[in-house]
Amino acid sequence: MYQNYKVSRFNTMVKIDDDNRLIYNGLSQGFSLLDSSEMEVFDRVQLGKRGSITGEDRNIIDHLLVNNFLVPVDIDEVEVFKKHYLKEREKTDNMGLTILPTLNCNFGCAYCFEGDEKSTALMPEKIQQSIFRLLEQKGPTIKSLNITWFGGEPLIGLNIIKKLSNRIIPYCDTRGIAYYASLITNGYLLTDEIVAELYLRKIRTIQITLDGAELLHDQSRFLKTTGEGSYRRIIDNIKGYIHKYPLKTLIRINMDKRNMDSIYALLDDLAAQGLGNTGRLSVYFSPIEASTYACGKVVDDVIHMKNFAEHEFELYKYALSKGLCDLGLPYRLVGICTASRPNGLVILPNGDLHRCWETVSDGKKKVGLLGNGDDLTKNAMETKWSSWTPFAQEECRDCAILPNCAGYCAYRFIYHSEFHGDFNTPCPALKYNIKDKLLHFAASKDPAVARLLLLNEARGGEAIR
């Protein structure tokens, strides 16, 4: 019976022409091209038609059910996803540590959410010992450990990275704990010799930030002591190691009102420097945000998420043509980050514990102190993070991309009032450009979709965005 089914609330549909639709389901990751006969059956269910399902309609219904495009009428899809979400979020067999060897930085970026009055101290031996003791305490119950080296500029504390890694890696190896490590750096100190040291310590992912083409980048990401630009040195560093080590390099490209028109020139230069089609480097785009009081002075430069989403999609297409990224289906469960997991911590050089690196400049937001034996479950700041859930947010519960976004970023909700200007929306760009991305992905992977789009364009039609 048609009335036994309903259309999934997590569908996104894109019109190709009058007879064909793309449909994607965020919960199942199902993605399909529906022709006119399939759409006719889909519409019968959507319109609440009553009656028995016979003949070819049965096969179509089965296809739609397998991909979750249709679901049984009595299914509460939000509850189904909630169970999956909580199962993933509440896992205790993984530990995720973001370790800051120092808050000191060699750059003077105006938009840094940590502010410009950071401590220059390196993490003392006492705190390093406490990190290892924390691992020893958790070791018997975890199967994997993910460490992100962060700062400040973490390479200022390279010796700390080496020393801690030299203790932690053998510990994990002897106990069968899977070990993963990444580094977030401005790239200025990333010489070939240093990359060799990092690779030896099992760092396999490096993220570097660029701020547009060379001139604009150098205006915002310059050496703090001399004002000298950093772009050319960073590019030369990447070129020096990219073909030597099987590392994944992520280039985060910051975008604001000042530089968004220069990013095409940046992508051209990255390709011209031989960084396209390496299989080891990819770019992604991120808006500059006035996300803490420390960086509120850049509020006039930030762009609204809807505006960013339009530019982001066009930039991804261009980057794809240069071999600088791949455009796949939307990720799932983006909002389950280290901050929301039981064994996720950010460890500052002085031993302060935070849940999110966005809060490290504000000691009032710490959730504990390393080595104190604090019961974090009784800490009011910790409760803010552990009690947060996207299912308490009406805009999340009613959203088709909830399985992908999963709340996107707990910090944006918990400290929503600290965001400045137009950029205080808690929603990701995907909310505004998912149809464009799905259409482009389908056309790049399926020649049939590409042909339909060309035919529709030739007839003067236009796909729904």
N, C-alpha and C positions, 0 to 999 in steps of 0.2 A: 504494500500500500504506500502510495506517495506520502501520505500524511504521517507515516512512521519516521520520516526523516526531516531534517532541517539543514539549512545552509550554515556552514561553519562561520563563527564570528571572527575567526582568524584568517579569513581569505582576503587576498588582494587581487583584484581583477583589472586587466588592462585590455582595452579594445584595440584590435589591430585593424579590422575593417568591419563591414556590416555583418559578416558571417563568422568571424573568428575572434576568439578571446584568449588571452593568456591568463592563467589562474595560478596563484601561489598560496600555499598554506604555511603560516609561520610555525605552527605546532608540529606538523609532520614533515616539513620541508618538501612537501609534494609540489611539483611544478609541471604544468601541462598546457598544451595547446588544445582548446576545445573548439570543435567545428560547429556548424549550425545545428546538426542533429543532437549533439551532446548538450549544446546550450538550451535546446528546446526542453530536454529532460530536466536540466538544472533549473530552468525557469519554472517548470511545473511544480517542483518542490518549493522553490522560493515563493511562489504565489499561493502556496497552500492548496494545490489541487488535490482532490480526493479521488480514490479509485485504485484498482489493481495495477500492478506493474507486469507487463507481458512482453514477450518477444525480445527484440534488440534493446529495448529500454532497460531490461534486467542487466544486461552486460554493461550498459553505460552507468547504471546506478552502482554496480559493483566497482567499476573503475573510480567513480567519484568517492565511494566510501573508503577504498584502499588508501587514497591520498588525503583523506579527511576533508575533502571539499564539501562533502555532505557527512552528517553525523546522525546517529539515532536521536530522535526528538527528545528523549528523556535525559540526555547527557548534559551535565553541567561542565562545559569546556574550561571555564575558569578554574573550577576545582580540580579537574584533571591536570591542568598545567601547574596549579599550585603544588600538588603532590610531587610532581617532577622537579619543580623549582626547589622545594624544601629538601628533597632527597639530595640534590646536588649541592645546595648551599650549606647544609649541615654536615657534610662529610668531615670526618675527623682524622682520616688516614693520610691527609696531605697537610703539609705546613708551608706557608708562603711568607717569607721574610723580605722586607725591603730594608736594606742596611745602608745607612749614610755614614761613610768613613769620616766625612767632614761636611759642614755647611758652607765652608769657604768656596768661593768661585772666582775664576780668573776673568769672567765676563761681567759687564755692567748693564744687563738688560732691564729696561724700565718696567716691563710687564711681569717680572718675576714674582710669583705668588708668595715667595719666601721673604720678599722685601729686600732692602739694601743695607740693613743693619745686622747682618748675620754674623754669628761667631766664626772666627777663623781657626778654632781649635780642631785638632785631630782627635779621633776616638782613642781614649787612653787604653792601656793594657787591661785595666780592671774591667772595663766594659766589654772588651773583646773576650775575656775569660767568661764573663757572664753570658754572652751569646752562646758560647760553646756549652756551658752548663745547661742552658735552656734547651739546646738540641739534645743533650744527654737525657734530660727529663722526658722529652717528647719522643725520643728515638724508638722506644719499644712499641709505640702505638701508631707510628706513621709508616707509610709505604713510599712516599715521595717527598722531596724537599725542593722548593722553588725559591731561589734567591735572586733578587733584583738589587744591583748595586746602583745607588742613587746619591744625590748631593743636594745643594752645592754641585761642585764638579768632583765626582768620585775619584777621578784619576789623580787629583792632588793627594789623595790618600791611597795611592797604588800599593804601597808596602803593606797597608792594612788589608787590602783585598787579597794580596798574595799570602799573607800570614794566616788569615782566617781560612782561606780556601785550602791551604796546605794542611789544616787540621780537619776541616769539615769533610772534604772529599774522601779521604781514607776512612773516616768514621762511617760515612754512608756506604762506601764500597764493601766494607767488612760486614755490614748488617743488611745488605741487600736493599738499601733505600735508594730509589731512583733519584738522581741529582740533576737539576736543571739550573742554569744560571744565565742572567742577562745583565746588560750594562746600559744605563741611560747617561749619555755624555754629550757635551757640546762639540766634541770631535777635535778640538784644537791640539790636545796632547796625544792624540791617537796615532803615534808613529808606528812604523812597521815593527820596531823592537818591542814596543809596549803591547801591540796586538799579539805578538808571539807569546808574551807572558800571560795575557788573558786567555788565549786559546789553550795554553798548558793548564790553566785553572778551570777548564771546561765551560768557559763562557762561550755560548754559541749564538747569541742574539745581541746585536748592538743597535741602539737607537740614537740617532743624531738629528738635531733640529737645524733647519734652514729657514730663513725669513724672506724668501723671494730671491730675485736676481741679485747679482753681486753688490751693486751700489746700495740698494735698499737693505739688504742683509747686513752690510757693514755699518749702516747707520743705526741699527738696533742691537746687533750682536757683536760688540767690540770689546777689546781688552780693557779691563777696568783701570789699569795703571797708566796706559799710554794712549788710549782711544783708538788704537790701530784696529783696522778691520780684520775679520777672521775667515771670510769666505774662501779665499784662494788656498789658504793653509788647510782648511778642512777638506776641500775637494782633492787636493794633492795627497792628503793622508788616506782618504778612501781609495783613491787610485793605487796607492802604494800597497794596500793589503787585499783588495777585493778579489783578486785572482789567485792569491797565495793560500788563503785559508777558507775552508768550507763553512763560513759564517753567514748568518742571515743579517743583513743590514737594513734597518728600517729608517727611512728619511721622513721625519715628521716635518711637514711644511706648514708653518704658521701663516694664518691669513687674517688680515684686518683691512680697514678702509684704505690704508696707505699703500699696501703692497699687492692687493689682489690682482691688479692688471699686469703685474710684472712676473707672475708665476709661470706664465707660458714661456717667457724667456728663460726662466730658471730650468724648466723641463727641457727646453732646447739645449741648454748648456750641459745638463747632466748627460743627455744622449750624445752630444758632441764630444764629451770627455770619455766616451767609451763605457758609460755606466748603465746603458740600456741592454736588455736581453742577456744579462749575465746569469740569470737564475738565482742570484744571491742578493740582489738589491731591489727594494720596492719602496715606493713613496706612498704616503697618505697625507691627508689634509686636515688641519685642525684650526679652529678659530681661536684667536687670542681672546682671552676672557679677563674681565675684572672680577675675579672670583674670590678675592680676599681683600680685606682693608689695606693690606700691604701693597696691592697693585691697582688700587682704585684710580690712580692718576692716568691710566690709559683708557678710561671709560669712553672718551670721545672717539677712539679709534675702533672700538668693537663693532661688529656687524650683527644684525639680527639673524637668528638661526635659519629662518625661511630664506633670507637672502644668501646666507652661506650655502645652504643646500643646493640652490640653483647653480651657483658657481662651482661647488664641489663636483657635481655630476659632470659638467662640461670639462672640468680639469681631469677627472678620472678618465674620460674618453680620450683626451689628448695624451695623457700619460700612458695609457694602454697602447696607443699608436706608436709611442716611442720605446716600448718594451720596458717601461718603468713600473708597471703594476699589472695585476690581474684583477678582473672584475667578476666575482663569483656571486653565488646566492648570499643573501644576508646572513650574518652570523646569528647564532642563538645564544641566549642567556648572557648577553653583554653585561648586564647589571650585577652579575655575581662576580665581584672582584675580591681582592684580598681583604678589603675593608669589611666585607660582610660575612666572611668565613670565620669559623671558630678559631682556627689556628693561623690567622693572618695578622701580622704585626708590622709596623714601621718602627725601626729602632734608630734613634738619634745618637749622635756622637757622645752625648752626656748620659745616655741610658734611658732617656724619656721614651715611653711607648705611646704610639699613636695608631689609629686604625687606617688613616688616609694621609698620603703625603701632602695633601692640600692644607692640612692643619699644622704642619710642623713649625711654622713661625709663631704660633700662639700656644705658649705653655699651658694656658688655661684649658686647652682642649685635649691634653694628653689623657690617656686612659690608665696609666700606671708608670712604674719605674722599674727598669730591669734589675733583677737581683733582690728586689724587696720582698718577694714572695707575696705580692699583692693578689688578692682574689678579685680579678677583673669583673666578675659577675656582679659584684657589689658596688661597682664604681658607676656614678651617675652618668659620666661621659660615655662609658662603655655601653650603658643601657641605651643611649641614643642610637648607637649603631646596631646592636643586637636586636632591638625591637623594631627597627625600621623594616618595612616591607612594601613592595609596590602594590600589594593587594589592598592596602589601606588608602590608596590614592585613587580617587574616582577617575581621573584622566588616564590612569594606567589600566584599571579594570576594564574600561570600555574601549580600549584601543586594539586595533587589529594586529599591531606589531608587538603586543605584549610578550609573546614567546621569544622574539628576537631581542627586544630592548630590555625586558625584565627590570624595568625601573631606571635603566641607563646608568644612573650615578646617584648613590645614596647621599653623597655630600651635597648635591644640588638641592635635595629636599630638606635635609637636616639643617643646612646653613643657607637656605634660600635667601634670607634677608641680607647676606653679605655680598651677593652678586650685585653689580652696579650696571645701570643703563639698560639698553634694550636686550641685553644678552642674559636675562635671568630666567629664560624658559628652561624647564627641566628636561625637555624632550630633545632627542637626537635628530640630526639631519635626515636620517632614514625615514622619519615620519613624513617628510615633505618631498622626498625624491625617490621613494621606493619604486614607484611605477616606472619612472625613467630607467632606473637601474635594472629592473626585471626585463624591460623591453630590450635594452641594449644587450644584456646577458643572453637572452634567448636568440636574438639576431646573430650574435657572434658565435653561438654554439650550434644553431639549427638552421641550415640553409633554407628550409621550408619557410621559416618565420621571416628570414631576410627577404625571400622572394615575395612573400605576401606584403611586406612593408613597401617594397619597391613598386609593386603593382598598385597598392593603395595610393601611394604618392603620385604615381603617374595619372591616376584617375582624379587627382585633386583632393583626395581624402586626407585625413590627419588622425593619427593615433591619439587616443585620450591619454593625457598625462596626469 
